[in-house]
Amino acid sequence: MSDQFWTKTEAGIAEVVIENPPVNALNSKGWRALSQTIDRLNADDAVRVIIIRAEGRGFCAGVDIKELQEHPELILEVNAGNYETFRAIHKGLKPVIAAPHGYVLGGGIGICGSADIIIASPDAKFGVPEVDRGALGAGAHLQRMFPLQKVRQMYFTGEMIDAEEAYRLNAIERIVPREQLRDAAFELAQKIAAKSPTMISLAKEALNGVEHSDVDRHYRWEQGFTAQAYLTAESQEARDAFVQKRDADFAAANKK
């Protein structure tokens, strides 16, 4: 358990709720705790389906940039927590339904891109602002949701796309009003939970095995470049500018 999210299990459905104001960004300890919680739920015979949703302004803004600004040496721990969380969602044999609303950024993309099914509210917006934060990541999971060239456009520009466009591109299963999002996720979860748990576990393992790409291995590749980026002056300048709420000056940073 963590002070950045909470869980509840009822009738075979485990609910993991991110609640860490103001933007639901998780720090290094939060990501580690989240991965361990999802692993525990995957190992619990009483759990048939896992729902991941959030309270507050948006679903998840990813990692805590301010923590990394103060302690850049934590980048490897944050990377490990991200990797283990997404691996637990993707490789765990319990179906995972992501139910995002509002902003879905960085690590939020990793959660949704690792999940089996996404149901979103109309205000959901998906994006990867990593390049503007001096980092990389979530491209492997974004590519599990969207076509390759759309991924590159989003990645290079940092621009977000809304729920309607995500639905058009087949990234999400349904769009439902914000106030009905939790109920819609539970309705779908109940249908899955009523099936044979053995057959559902085998089905998820089989479907993972026939995917076109190994998202976990590809994400690990990305993380190597994130660590490399953190060693550059431009990455530091991007993070400084973000925290100080100003435009980045990469030319000046390279002269230091």
Sequence and secondary structure as in RCSB ss.txt:
>XXXX:A:sequence
MSDQFWTKTEAGIAEVVIENPPVNALNSKGWRALSQTIDRLNADDAVRVIIIRAEGRGFCAGVDIKELQEHPELI
LEVNAGNYETFRAIHKGLKPVIAAPHGYVLGGGIGICGSADIIIASPDAKFGVPEVDRGALGAGAHLQRMFPLQK
VRQMYFTGEMIDAEEAYRLNAIERIVPREQLRDAAFELAQKIAAKSPTMISLAKEALNGVEHSDVDRHYRWEQGF
TAQAYLTAESQEARDAFVQKRDADFAAANKK
>XXXX:A:secstr
 BTTEEEEEETTEEEEEE  TTTT B HHHHHHHHHHHHHHHH TT  EEEEEE SS SB  B HHHHHH GGGH
HHHHHHHHHHHHHHHHSSS EEE   SEEETHHHHHHHHSSEEEE TT EEE  GGGGT    HHHHHTTS HHH
HHHHHHH   EEHHHHHHTT  SEE  GGGHHHHHHHHHHHHHTS HHHHHHHHHHHHHT SS HHHHHHHHHHH
HHHHTTSHHHHHHHHHHHHTS   HHHHHH 
